[in-house]
Amino acid sequence: MKKFVQRSVLGLTVIFLAVIGATLSLSKLERSNSGVHTRLLVPLLGLASAKVAIHSGTGDSTVIKGLLDGPVVKIGADQSWSATWFCEQRAHRKILKGATLTIECAGKSSSFALAAPLPAAPGVTPMPEKLLILSDIEGNIAYLDGALRKLAVVDAGGAWAFGANRLVIAGDSVDRGRDVFAVLWRLHSLSMQATAVGGRLDVLIGNHEQYILRGNISRAHPEHVYALEQMGGVASAFASDTVLGAWLRQQPVIVKVGDVLVTHGGVSPTVAKLGLTVDQLNAASATYWRHGTAAKAALDAVFGIDGVTQYRGYFMALPDTYPKATDADVDHVLQAFAVKTIVVGHTIVEKITGLYGDRVYAVDVNSNTAEPQALMFVHGTPTVLDTGTPRALPDEKQAATLRRLDLFSGADWRTLARLVRRSYQLSQLPHPY
């Protein structure tokens, strides 16, 4: 009987492995035009293929034409700089001293100001003459540059031209788009230029900044992930010892400018009832990124499912979590923070929209069908402006290159192993923070 059981188990194991092998032999790798692996298509009996996203940064003879990704810059103990960047097909490294890093890539020269992060600015400030709010840039440098030029925030050369006025990016500058580093370095540079002339630029932490600082690249562009892997891996790209990583960690999650409150998702009734101030919410975020902990109630208020980076209750109910906000809920938030208006991104709208009698403004117009708009307060009065710049997001239905998975290829087995390992790593990340 024992031998019969052993033989049965062995037989079933052989059959199982044969089925897995046969399935994998019919599977296909989907690739971007540059050769980066994007998905594994696994055939299912009687159904369409299961499509498994690949977040591990693998590819076939990859050349990403025109792409400069990075640099990842770390400050050494002797104040030298260690820089790593990716140009088209491989990573480059350099150790230097000085205030500027210049990189030649794909026939273009790019310069980066290597300055230590500015001290965290106060979260509550008076209203300037002009307050401009953009949201959900999501790695789209062409849109950011075009909008800032059209709105006269920068001059023709890309330098700050907004004087003592204020620009707030209401979260989600990162993820989805390929040019995440280009967006962050541009905003980092402009924030220093603005401060030098009495202006200010805030880059609020949204849910996607929250994701990348935790190493969650499940929403990142596959070609960006490929470049990150070539530069040393996802975990180190935005670490606290990097220029951009340190800078992002001290950015606010919410700001109060005059009688206008700006945050990424919104302030839920639950958060409003806690009685936390703008400064306390920002301190909870900064403490978490610095030490990995903070009071749970404050962390939930910042990063939880109904926290200020995640909440969508001004637009919809989330079943079994929270109802759609009422007029009374909005009134409570306004009273709790002593403001007249709340501005939020996070949830896409077709045009900048005033909700709840214009007490809430929705400004996430990050789609190809939405109006190219931005919200500006002039002497405290809101007005909607034309950015003159379409988002021009890539067509997700574009035909992809497919090839059969080769079970006799060591490279393909390594691709599968990295896919499994990265999927496991992502599954182990804490949620929601």
The 8 nearest C-alpha neighbors of each residue, nearest first, counted from 0:
[[1, 3, 2, 4, 5, 6, 7, 8],
 [0, 2, 4, 3, 5, 6, 7, 8],
 [3, 1, 5, 4, 0, 6, 7, 8],
 [2, 4, 0, 6, 1, 5, 7, 8],
 [5, 3, 7, 1, 2, 6, 8, 0],
 [4, 6, 2, 8, 7, 3, 9, 1],
 [5, 7, 9, 3, 4, 8, 10, 2],
 [8, 6, 4, 10, 9, 5, 3, 11],
 [9, 7, 11, 5, 10, 6, 12, 4],
 [8, 10, 6, 12, 7, 11, 5, 13],
 [11, 9, 7, 13, 12, 8, 6, 14],
 [10, 12, 14, 8, 13, 9, 15, 7],
 [13, 11, 15, 9, 10, 14, 8, 16],
 [12, 14, 10, 16, 11, 15, 17, 9],
 [15, 13, 17, 11, 12, 16, 18, 10],
 [16, 14, 12, 18, 17, 13, 11, 19],
 [15, 17, 19, 13, 18, 14, 20, 12],
 [16, 18, 14, 20, 15, 19, 21, 13],
 [17, 19, 21, 15, 20, 16, 22, 14],
 [20, 18, 16, 22, 17, 21, 23, 15],
 [21, 19, 17, 23, 18, 22, 16, 24],
 [20, 22, 18, 24, 19, 23, 17, 25],
 [23, 21, 19, 25, 24, 20, 18, 26],
 [24, 22, 26, 20, 25, 21, 19, 41],
 [23, 25, 21, 22, 26, 20, 404, 406],
 [26, 24, 23, 22, 21, 27, 403, 42],
 [27, 25, 41, 23, 40, 24, 404, 403],
 [28, 26, 403, 404, 40, 402, 39, 401],
 [29, 27, 39, 402, 401, 404, 38, 40],
 [28, 30, 401, 38, 37, 400, 36, 39],
 [31, 29, 36, 400, 35, 34, 37, 399],
 [30, 32, 34, 35, 33, 399, 400, 36],
 [33, 31, 34, 30, 400, 399, 35, 63],
 [32, 34, 63, 31, 62, 61, 35, 64],
 [35, 33, 61, 59, 31, 30, 58, 32],
 [36, 34, 58, 30, 31, 33, 57, 61],
 [37, 35, 30, 58, 57, 29, 38, 34],
 [36, 38, 53, 30, 29, 221, 52, 35],
 [39, 37, 52, 53, 29, 51, 28, 36],
 [38, 40, 28, 51, 50, 27, 29, 41],
 [41, 39, 50, 27, 26, 48, 49, 28],
 [40, 42, 26, 49, 48, 39, 50, 43],
 [43, 41, 48, 49, 26, 47, 40, 22],
 [44, 42, 46, 48, 45, 47, 41, 49],
 [45, 43, 46, 42, 47, 48, 22, 41],
 [44, 46, 43, 47, 42, 48, 49, 41],
 [47, 45, 43, 44, 48, 42, 49, 41],
 [46, 48, 43, 42, 49, 45, 44, 41],
 [47, 49, 42, 41, 43, 40, 50, 46],
 [48, 50, 41, 40, 42, 51, 47, 43],
 [51, 49, 40, 39, 48, 38, 52, 41],
 [50, 52, 39, 38, 49, 40, 53, 41],
 [53, 51, 38, 37, 54, 50, 39, 217],
 [52, 54, 38, 37, 55, 418, 51, 36],
 [55, 53, 56, 217, 52, 221, 421, 418],
 [54, 56, 418, 53, 421, 57, 417, 224],
 [55, 57, 225, 224, 54, 228, 221, 58],
 [58, 56, 36, 55, 35, 225, 414, 59],
 [59, 57, 35, 36, 34, 61, 60, 56],
 [58, 60, 34, 61, 35, 57, 36, 30],
 [61, 59, 34, 58, 62, 33, 35, 88],
 [60, 62, 34, 59, 33, 58, 35, 88],
 [61, 63, 88, 33, 87, 64, 60, 34],
 [64, 62, 87, 33, 66, 88, 65, 61],
 [65, 63, 87, 66, 62, 33, 105, 88],
 [64, 66, 105, 87, 63, 67, 104, 86],
 [67, 65, 87, 64, 63, 86, 68, 105],
 [66, 68, 86, 85, 104, 87, 69, 65],
 [69, 67, 85, 84, 66, 180, 70, 226],
 [70, 68, 84, 71, 180, 85, 67, 83],
 [69, 71, 84, 83, 72, 82, 68, 180],
 [70, 72, 83, 69, 82, 236, 84, 241],
 [71, 73, 82, 241, 81, 242, 70, 83],
 [74, 72, 241, 81, 80, 240, 242, 75],
 [73, 75, 80, 78, 79, 81, 76, 72],
 [76, 74, 79, 78, 77, 80, 73, 81],
 [75, 77, 78, 74, 79, 80, 73, 81],
 [76, 78, 75, 79, 74, 80, 96, 95],
 [79, 77, 75, 76, 74, 80, 96, 97],
 [80, 78, 96, 75, 77, 95, 74, 81],
 [79, 81, 74, 95, 94, 73, 75, 96],
 [80, 82, 94, 73, 72, 93, 74, 95],
 [81, 83, 72, 93, 71, 92, 70, 80],
 [84, 82, 92, 71, 70, 91, 230, 72],
 [85, 83, 70, 69, 91, 90, 68, 230],
 [84, 86, 90, 68, 89, 67, 226, 91],
 [85, 87, 67, 88, 89, 66, 104, 90],
 [88, 86, 63, 66, 64, 62, 65, 89],
 [89, 87, 62, 86, 63, 61, 85, 90],
 [90, 88, 85, 86, 87, 91, 229, 226],
 [89, 91, 85, 84, 230, 229, 86, 83],
 [92, 90, 84, 83, 85, 89, 93, 86],
 [93, 91, 83, 82, 84, 90, 94, 81],
 [92, 94, 82, 81, 95, 83, 91, 80],
 [95, 93, 81, 80, 82, 79, 92, 96],
 [96, 94, 80, 79, 93, 81, 97, 82],
 [95, 97, 79, 80, 78, 98, 94, 99],
 [96, 98, 99, 95, 79, 113, 100, 80],
 [97, 99, 113, 112, 114, 100, 96, 111],
 [100, 98, 112, 113, 111, 97, 101, 110],
 [101, 99, 111, 110, 102, 112, 113, 98],
 [102, 100, 110, 109, 111, 99, 108, 103],
 [103, 101, 109, 108, 104, 110, 100, 107],
 [102, 104, 108, 107, 109, 106, 101, 105],
 [105, 103, 107, 106, 86, 102, 67, 108],
 [106, 104, 65, 107, 103, 86, 87, 66],
 [107, 105, 104, 103, 108, 65, 109, 102],
 [106, 108, 104, 105, 103, 109, 102, 65],
 [107, 109, 103, 102, 104, 101, 110, 106],
 [110, 108, 102, 101, 103, 107, 111, 104],
 [111, 109, 101, 100, 102, 99, 112, 108],
 [110, 112, 100, 99, 113, 101, 109, 184],
 [113, 111, 99, 114, 98, 100, 188, 110],
 [114, 112, 98, 99, 111, 115, 100, 242],
 [113, 115, 112, 116, 98, 242, 117, 99],
 [114, 116, 117, 242, 113, 246, 74, 245],
 [117, 115, 246, 114, 118, 242, 245, 243],
 [116, 118, 119, 115, 191, 246, 120, 114],
 [119, 117, 120, 116, 249, 246, 115, 121],
 [118, 120, 249, 117, 121, 250, 251, 116],
 [121, 119, 118, 122, 117, 250, 251, 201],
 [122, 120, 123, 119, 124, 278, 254, 251],
 [121, 123, 254, 278, 255, 277, 120, 124],
 [122, 124, 255, 121, 256, 254, 277, 125],
 [125, 123, 256, 257, 255, 122, 126, 121],
 [126, 124, 257, 256, 127, 123, 255, 258],
 [125, 127, 257, 256, 124, 379, 128, 378],
 [128, 126, 129, 164, 125, 130, 165, 378],
 [127, 129, 378, 377, 164, 126, 130, 379],
 [128, 130, 377, 164, 127, 376, 378, 165],
 [129, 131, 165, 376, 375, 166, 164, 127],
 [132, 130, 375, 166, 374, 165, 167, 129],
 [131, 133, 167, 374, 168, 166, 375, 373],
 [134, 132, 168, 373, 169, 167, 131, 374],
 [133, 135, 169, 168, 363, 344, 136, 170],
 [134, 136, 171, 137, 172, 170, 363, 365],
 [135, 137, 172, 139, 134, 138, 171, 143],
 [138, 136, 173, 172, 174, 135, 176, 139],
 [137, 139, 179, 176, 178, 173, 177, 136],
 [140, 138, 176, 142, 137, 141, 136, 178],
 [139, 141, 143, 182, 142, 144, 138, 178],
 [142, 140, 144, 143, 139, 145, 390, 146],
 [141, 143, 145, 140, 139, 144, 390, 146],
 [144, 142, 140, 146, 145, 141, 147, 139],
 [145, 143, 147, 141, 146, 142, 140, 148],
 [144, 146, 142, 148, 143, 147, 388, 141],
 [147, 145, 386, 149, 143, 148, 144, 388],
 [146, 148, 152, 150, 144, 149, 145, 153],
 [147, 149, 151, 153, 145, 146, 150, 152],
 [150, 148, 146, 151, 147, 386, 145, 387],
 [149, 151, 147, 148, 152, 146, 386, 153],
 [152, 150, 148, 153, 149, 147, 154, 160],
 [151, 153, 161, 147, 160, 150, 159, 148],
 [154, 152, 159, 160, 158, 157, 148, 151],
 [153, 155, 157, 156, 158, 160, 148, 151],
 [154, 156, 157, 153, 148, 158, 151, 160],
 [157, 155, 154, 158, 153, 159, 148, 160],
 [156, 158, 153, 154, 155, 159, 148, 144],
 [159, 157, 153, 154, 156, 160, 189, 155],
 [160, 158, 153, 161, 189, 192, 152, 193],
 [161, 159, 153, 152, 162, 154, 158, 151],
 [162, 160, 152, 164, 159, 163, 153, 151],
 [161, 163, 164, 160, 198, 196, 197, 193],
 [198, 164, 162, 197, 196, 161, 165, 199],
 [165, 163, 198, 129, 162, 161, 127, 130],
 [164, 166, 130, 199, 198, 200, 131, 129],
 [165, 167, 200, 131, 132, 130, 199, 201],
 [168, 166, 201, 132, 200, 169, 202, 131],
 [167, 169, 202, 133, 134, 170, 132, 203],
 [168, 170, 134, 203, 263, 167, 262, 344],
 [171, 169, 205, 203, 204, 263, 168, 172],
 [172, 170, 135, 205, 173, 207, 137, 208],
 [171, 173, 137, 136, 135, 170, 138, 182],
 [172, 174, 137, 138, 171, 179, 207, 208],
 [175, 173, 219, 137, 176, 218, 138, 207],
 [174, 176, 219, 220, 218, 137, 138, 177],
 [177, 175, 138, 137, 139, 174, 220, 178],
 [176, 178, 223, 220, 138, 179, 175, 222],
 [179, 177, 138, 181, 180, 176, 139, 140],
 [178, 180, 138, 182, 173, 181, 177, 183],
 [181, 179, 183, 69, 182, 178, 184, 68],
 [180, 182, 178, 184, 179, 183, 185, 140],
 [183, 181, 185, 179, 140, 180, 184, 138],
 [182, 184, 180, 186, 185, 181, 187, 179],
 [183, 185, 187, 181, 186, 182, 180, 188],
 [186, 184, 182, 188, 183, 187, 181, 189],
 [185, 187, 189, 183, 188, 184, 190, 182],
 [188, 186, 184, 190, 185, 189, 183, 191],
 [189, 187, 185, 191, 186, 190, 184, 192],
 [188, 190, 192, 186, 191, 187, 193, 159],
 [189, 191, 200, 193, 187, 188, 192, 186],
 [192, 190, 194, 189, 188, 193, 195, 187],
 [191, 193, 189, 195, 190, 194, 159, 188],
 [194, 192, 198, 199, 190, 195, 191, 196],
 [195, 193, 197, 198, 191, 199, 196, 192],
 [194, 196, 192, 193, 197, 191, 198, 190],
 [197, 195, 194, 193, 198, 162, 163, 192],
 [196, 198, 163, 194, 195, 193, 199, 162],
 [163, 199, 197, 193, 164, 194, 196, 162],
 [198, 200, 165, 193, 194, 190, 166, 201],
 [199, 201, 166, 190, 167, 165, 193, 202],
 [202, 200, 167, 203, 168, 166, 199, 250],
 [201, 203, 168, 167, 250, 170, 204, 169],
 [204, 202, 170, 252, 169, 251, 250, 201],
 [203, 205, 252, 170, 208, 251, 250, 202],
 [206, 204, 170, 308, 171, 208, 263, 207],
 [205, 207, 209, 308, 208, 309, 210, 171],
 [206, 208, 210, 209, 171, 205, 173, 211],
 [209, 207, 211, 210, 205, 204, 206, 171],
 [208, 210, 206, 207, 212, 211, 205, 213],
 [211, 209, 207, 215, 213, 208, 212, 206],
 [210, 212, 214, 215, 213, 208, 209, 216],
 [213, 211, 209, 214, 210, 208, 237, 215],
 [212, 214, 210, 211, 215, 209, 428, 432],
 [215, 213, 211, 234, 212, 216, 233, 210],
 [214, 216, 210, 211, 213, 217, 425, 428],
 [215, 217, 219, 218, 211, 214, 210, 54],
 [216, 218, 219, 215, 54, 425, 52, 210],
 [219, 217, 216, 175, 174, 220, 215, 207],
 [220, 218, 174, 175, 216, 217, 221, 224],
 [219, 221, 175, 223, 177, 222, 176, 224],
 [222, 220, 224, 223, 37, 225, 219, 54],
 [223, 221, 225, 224, 220, 35, 226, 177],
 [222, 224, 226, 220, 177, 225, 221, 227],
 [225, 223, 227, 221, 56, 222, 226, 228],
 [226, 56, 224, 222, 228, 223, 227, 221],
 [225, 227, 229, 223, 228, 224, 85, 222],
 [228, 226, 224, 230, 232, 229, 225, 233],
 [227, 229, 232, 225, 231, 230, 226, 56],
 [228, 230, 226, 227, 231, 90, 225, 89],
 [231, 229, 227, 228, 90, 232, 83, 226],
 [232, 230, 228, 229, 227, 235, 233, 236],
 [233, 231, 228, 227, 234, 235, 230, 236],
 [232, 234, 236, 235, 227, 214, 228, 231],
 [235, 233, 214, 232, 236, 238, 237, 213],
 [234, 236, 238, 233, 237, 232, 231, 241],
 [235, 237, 233, 234, 238, 71, 232, 227],
 [238, 236, 244, 235, 212, 241, 243, 239],
 [239, 237, 235, 244, 240, 241, 236, 234],
 [238, 240, 245, 244, 241, 237, 248, 242],
 [239, 241, 238, 73, 245, 242, 244, 74],
 [242, 240, 73, 244, 72, 239, 243, 238],
 [241, 243, 245, 244, 72, 73, 246, 115],
 [242, 244, 246, 245, 241, 247, 237, 183],
 [243, 245, 237, 239, 241, 238, 247, 246],
 [246, 244, 239, 248, 242, 243, 247, 241],
 [245, 247, 243, 116, 244, 248, 249, 242],
 [248, 246, 250, 244, 249, 245, 243, 204],
 [249, 247, 245, 246, 250, 288, 285, 244],
 [248, 250, 247, 285, 246, 119, 251, 245],
 [251, 249, 247, 248, 203, 202, 204, 246],
 [252, 250, 203, 281, 253, 204, 249, 254],
 [251, 253, 204, 203, 281, 262, 250, 205],
 [252, 254, 262, 251, 261, 277, 203, 281],
 [255, 253, 122, 261, 260, 123, 256, 277],
 [254, 256, 260, 123, 259, 122, 257, 261],
 [257, 255, 124, 126, 259, 125, 258, 123],
 [256, 258, 126, 125, 259, 124, 255, 379],
 [257, 259, 338, 339, 256, 340, 260, 255],
 [260, 258, 340, 256, 257, 338, 255, 341],
 [259, 261, 255, 341, 254, 342, 340, 256],
 [262, 260, 342, 254, 253, 341, 343, 255],
 [261, 263, 253, 343, 265, 169, 264, 252],
 [264, 262, 344, 343, 170, 308, 169, 205],
 [265, 263, 310, 308, 309, 307, 345, 343],
 [264, 266, 307, 310, 343, 262, 263, 267],
 [265, 267, 307, 270, 271, 268, 332, 306],
 [266, 268, 270, 269, 305, 271, 265, 310],
 [269, 267, 271, 270, 328, 272, 266, 332],
 [270, 268, 267, 272, 271, 273, 305, 300],
 [269, 271, 267, 273, 300, 272, 268, 266],
 [270, 272, 268, 273, 269, 332, 274, 267],
 [273, 271, 269, 274, 270, 268, 335, 275],
 [274, 272, 270, 271, 275, 269, 296, 300],
 [273, 275, 272, 271, 276, 335, 270, 336],
 [276, 274, 273, 279, 280, 277, 271, 270],
 [275, 277, 279, 278, 280, 274, 336, 335],
 [276, 278, 280, 279, 122, 281, 253, 254],
 [277, 279, 281, 276, 280, 122, 282, 121],
 [280, 278, 282, 276, 281, 277, 275, 283],
 [281, 279, 283, 277, 282, 278, 276, 301],
 [280, 282, 278, 284, 251, 283, 279, 252],
 [281, 283, 279, 285, 284, 280, 286, 278],
 [284, 282, 286, 280, 281, 285, 293, 297],
 [283, 285, 287, 281, 282, 286, 288, 280],
 [286, 284, 282, 288, 287, 249, 283, 289],
 [287, 285, 289, 283, 284, 288, 290, 282],
 [286, 288, 291, 292, 284, 290, 289, 285],
 [287, 289, 285, 286, 291, 290, 248, 284],
 [288, 290, 286, 287, 285, 291, 248, 239],
 [291, 289, 287, 292, 286, 288, 293, 285],
 [292, 290, 287, 288, 289, 286, 293, 285],
 [291, 293, 287, 290, 286, 294, 288, 289],
 [292, 294, 287, 283, 295, 286, 298, 297],
 [293, 295, 297, 296, 298, 292, 283, 299],
 [296, 294, 298, 297, 299, 293, 292, 300],
 [297, 295, 299, 298, 294, 300, 273, 293],
 [296, 298, 300, 294, 295, 299, 283, 301],
 [299, 297, 295, 301, 300, 296, 302, 294],
 [298, 300, 303, 296, 302, 301, 297, 306],
 [299, 301, 306, 297, 298, 270, 303, 302],
 [300, 302, 306, 298, 307, 299, 303, 308],
 [303, 301, 306, 299, 298, 308, 432, 300],
 [304, 302, 299, 306, 305, 431, 300, 301],
 [303, 305, 309, 306, 310, 302, 431, 299],
 [306, 304, 310, 303, 309, 267, 307, 300],
 [307, 305, 300, 303, 301, 302, 309, 304],
 [306, 308, 265, 301, 264, 266, 309, 310],
 [309, 307, 264, 205, 206, 263, 306, 302],
 [308, 310, 264, 306, 304, 307, 305, 206],
 [309, 311, 305, 264, 265, 306, 312, 307],
 [312, 310, 313, 314, 264, 315, 309, 346],
 [311, 313, 323, 315, 314, 324, 316, 310],
 [314, 312, 324, 311, 323, 315, 265, 354],
 [315, 313, 312, 311, 323, 316, 346, 324],
 [316, 314, 323, 312, 313, 311, 317, 322],
 [315, 317, 323, 322, 312, 321, 318, 314],
 [316, 318, 321, 320, 322, 319, 315, 312],
 [319, 317, 320, 316, 321, 322, 315, 323],
 [318, 320, 321, 317, 322, 316, 304, 323],
 [321, 319, 318, 317, 322, 316, 305, 304],
 [320, 322, 317, 316, 319, 318, 323, 312],
 [323, 321, 316, 324, 317, 312, 320, 318],
 [324, 322, 316, 312, 315, 313, 325, 314],
 [323, 325, 313, 312, 328, 322, 326, 329],
 [326, 324, 328, 327, 329, 323, 313, 355],
 [327, 325, 329, 328, 330, 355, 324, 331],
 [326, 328, 330, 325, 329, 331, 324, 332],
 [329, 327, 325, 331, 326, 330, 324, 268],
 [328, 330, 332, 326, 331, 327, 333, 325],
 [331, 329, 327, 333, 328, 332, 334, 326],
 [330, 332, 328, 334, 329, 333, 335, 327],
 [333, 331, 335, 329, 334, 330, 271, 336],
 [332, 334, 338, 330, 331, 336, 335, 337],
 [333, 335, 337, 331, 332, 336, 330, 338],
 [334, 336, 332, 333, 337, 331, 271, 274],
 [337, 335, 334, 333, 338, 332, 276, 260],
 [336, 338, 334, 333, 335, 258, 339, 332],
 [339, 337, 258, 333, 336, 259, 340, 260],
 [340, 338, 258, 333, 259, 358, 337, 341],
 [339, 341, 358, 259, 359, 338, 260, 342],
 [340, 342, 260, 359, 261, 259, 360, 358],
 [343, 341, 360, 261, 359, 361, 260, 262],
 [344, 342, 263, 361, 262, 264, 265, 261],
 [343, 345, 363, 263, 362, 134, 346, 361],
 [346, 344, 264, 263, 363, 347, 343, 135],
 [347, 345, 344, 363, 348, 311, 264, 314],
 [348, 346, 363, 364, 365, 345, 349, 344],
 [349, 347, 364, 350, 363, 346, 351, 369],
 [350, 348, 369, 364, 370, 368, 347, 351],
 [349, 351, 370, 348, 369, 352, 364, 372],
 [352, 350, 362, 361, 372, 348, 364, 353],
 [351, 353, 361, 360, 350, 354, 362, 348],
 [352, 354, 357, 360, 359, 361, 356, 358],
 [355, 353, 357, 359, 356, 360, 358, 352],
 [356, 354, 357, 358, 359, 326, 353, 329],
 [355, 357, 358, 354, 353, 359, 326, 360],
 [358, 356, 353, 354, 359, 355, 360, 340],
 [357, 359, 340, 356, 355, 354, 341, 339],
 [360, 358, 341, 354, 357, 340, 353, 342],
 [361, 359, 353, 342, 352, 354, 341, 362],
 [360, 362, 352, 343, 351, 344, 342, 363],
 [361, 363, 351, 344, 364, 343, 360, 134],
 [364, 362, 344, 347, 365, 134, 348, 346],
 [365, 363, 369, 348, 347, 366, 362, 349],
 [364, 366, 363, 135, 347, 390, 369, 367],
 [367, 365, 369, 368, 364, 390, 392, 347],
 [366, 368, 369, 390, 391, 392, 389, 365],
 [367, 369, 366, 370, 349, 364, 365, 390],
 [370, 368, 349, 366, 364, 350, 367, 371],
 [369, 371, 350, 372, 349, 368, 364, 351],
 [372, 370, 386, 389, 385, 388, 387, 369],
 [371, 373, 385, 386, 384, 370, 383, 351],
 [374, 372, 384, 383, 133, 386, 132, 385],
 [373, 375, 383, 132, 382, 131, 384, 381],
 [376, 374, 131, 382, 130, 381, 132, 377],
 [375, 377, 381, 380, 130, 379, 129, 382],
 [376, 378, 129, 379, 380, 128, 375, 381],
 [379, 377, 128, 380, 376, 129, 127, 126],
 [378, 380, 376, 377, 381, 126, 128, 257],
 [379, 381, 376, 377, 378, 382, 375, 129],
 [382, 380, 376, 375, 377, 379, 374, 383],
 [381, 383, 375, 374, 376, 384, 380, 377],
 [382, 384, 374, 373, 375, 372, 381, 385],
 [385, 383, 373, 372, 374, 386, 382, 375],
 [384, 386, 372, 387, 371, 373, 383, 388],
 [387, 385, 146, 388, 372, 371, 149, 384],
 [386, 388, 385, 371, 149, 389, 146, 145],
 [387, 389, 386, 146, 145, 371, 142, 390],
 [390, 388, 391, 371, 387, 142, 367, 386],
 [389, 391, 392, 142, 367, 366, 388, 365],
 [392, 390, 389, 367, 393, 142, 366, 388],
 [391, 393, 390, 367, 394, 366, 139, 176],
 [394, 392, 395, 391, 397, 396, 176, 367],
 [393, 395, 396, 397, 392, 391, 398, 367],
 [394, 396, 397, 393, 398, 392, 399, 31],
 [397, 395, 394, 398, 399, 393, 392, 31],
 [398, 396, 395, 394, 399, 393, 31, 400],
 [397, 399, 396, 400, 395, 31, 401, 394],
 [400, 398, 31, 30, 397, 29, 401, 32],
 [399, 401, 30, 29, 31, 398, 402, 32],
 [402, 400, 29, 28, 30, 27, 399, 403],
 [401, 403, 27, 28, 404, 29, 400, 30],
 [402, 404, 27, 26, 405, 28, 25, 401],
 [403, 405, 27, 26, 28, 24, 406, 402],
 [406, 404, 407, 408, 403, 411, 24, 412],
 [407, 405, 408, 404, 24, 411, 412, 23],
 [408, 406, 405, 409, 411, 412, 410, 404],
 [409, 407, 411, 410, 405, 406, 412, 404],
 [408, 410, 412, 411, 413, 407, 406, 405],
 [411, 409, 413, 408, 412, 414, 405, 415],
 [412, 410, 414, 413, 408, 409, 405, 415],
 [411, 413, 415, 409, 414, 410, 416, 408],
 [412, 414, 416, 410, 411, 415, 417, 409],
 [413, 415, 411, 417, 412, 416, 418, 410],
 [416, 414, 418, 412, 413, 417, 419, 411],
 [415, 417, 413, 419, 418, 414, 420, 412],
 [418, 416, 420, 414, 419, 415, 421, 55],
 [417, 419, 415, 421, 416, 420, 55, 53],
 [420, 418, 422, 416, 417, 421, 423, 415],
 [421, 419, 417, 423, 422, 418, 416, 424],
 [420, 422, 424, 418, 423, 419, 55, 417],
 [423, 421, 419, 425, 424, 420, 418, 426],
 [422, 424, 426, 420, 421, 425, 419, 427],
 [425, 423, 421, 427, 426, 422, 420, 428],
 [424, 426, 422, 427, 423, 428, 421, 215],
 [425, 427, 423, 424, 428, 422, 429, 421],
 [428, 426, 424, 425, 429, 423, 422, 430],
 [427, 429, 425, 426, 430, 424, 215, 213],
 [430, 428, 432, 431, 427, 426, 213, 425],
 [431, 429, 432, 428, 303, 427, 304, 302],
 [430, 432, 303, 429, 302, 304, 299, 428],
 [431, 430, 429, 302, 303, 209, 213, 210]]
